[in-house]
C-alpha cells in the first residue's frame, strides 16, 4: 500500500507540473501565435531521445493551438466577404469561421440574384461554394458584378475548369481552394486546404494567413496537379466506399454484431463508410462523375476488381499470390516514407508557391 501511495503522489505531482507547463504554453501562443509548422519543427531528435512518439507531441501541440483564447486571435481588419452558396453546409462553415474573427460576411443564394450587384460589387472577397455542376456557370454570372480589385475564389473539389473560368471572366485576383475535409468539422485545426494560385496572389494572403492561424495546413499546387491527384484521392476512394456500403446493405450484414468481434482495421473501415453515407448523396455522386478522367479511373478500378474476382472464383492461388507480390514490389520502400510524415505536419512542402508568402 505505501508503494502504491508513493506512486500516486508522484503521478499527481507530475500531472500538476505538466498542467502548469501547458498553461504557460497556451499563454505564450496567445502572445506570439507561431504557426503549427514552427511549433512542430526540429523536435524529432528530442522526442526520439525521450522515447516519445511524434504523434503524442503533435496531439499536444494541436490541442494547445486549438485552445488559444479567442481574444488573442481576433485582431483582424474586417473584410467585406460574400459567399455564393453560403447557406450550403460548406458555405455555412466558412461563414461561421470568418464571421467569428470579425469579418463581415454576406450570403448570395440562387434565388437572390436580384441583390447580386449590392452583394458582389462592394465585396473584397467573393467565395464560390456551390455544387460542382454549377460552379463554372456561377463564376461567369458573378464576374459581371465584380470590381477589378475583388478577390475571387472557389472551394469546389475540381480546380482546372473553375480556375480557368475565373481567370477568363474576371480581370482581378483569382485563386482556387479545395478544403480537404467535410462540413462537419468544428475548426480548421489540422485540416488540409489545397491552394491553386491564379492571379494577384497577394490579395489572398490575409485569407491564407487566417487558415494557417486556425491550424490549417496549406498544400500549394497547380490546378492540373490537383485534379490529377484527386482522381485517386477522391473519386476512386469514393467509389470503393460506395461499393462496400452497397454490398453490406444488399447482403444485409449485421453490422453491430460484426463490430463485436472486429479487428481495429475493420472498425475503422466501417466508421469511414458510415461517415461517407452520412453525406449529401448529390455531392458524393458529383465527385465521382466530375470529370471524364474520374469516370475512366473508376471504370479501370472496377475492371481490376472483376479480374481479381475471377481469379478468386477459379481458386487460382498462384495467380493471386503473384498479383500480391507484384503489388508488394510497387509499395516496397515507399510505405514508411509516405505515411510517416502524416503523423506530423502534412506534405505541403512538396509544392512551392512562386509568389505566395505561405
Secondary structure, 3 states (H helix, E strand, C coil): CHHHHHHHHHHHHHHHHHHHHHHHHHHHHHHHCCCHHHHHCCCHHHHHHHCCCHHHHHHHHHHHHHCCCHHHCCCCCCCEEEEECCCCHHHHHHHHHHHHCCCEEEEECCCCHHHHHHHHHCCCEEEECCCHHHHHHHHHHHHCCCCCCCEEEECCCCCHHHHHHHHHHCCCCEEEEEECCCCCCCCCCCCEEEEEEEECHHHHHHHHHHHHHCCCEEEECCHHHHHHHHHHHHHHHHHHHHHHHHHHHHCCCCHHHHHHCCCHHHHHHHHHHHHHCCCCHHHHHHHHHCCHHHHHHHHHHHHHHHHHHHHHHCCCHHHHHHHHHHHHHHHCCCHHHHHHHHHCCCCHHHCCCCCCCC
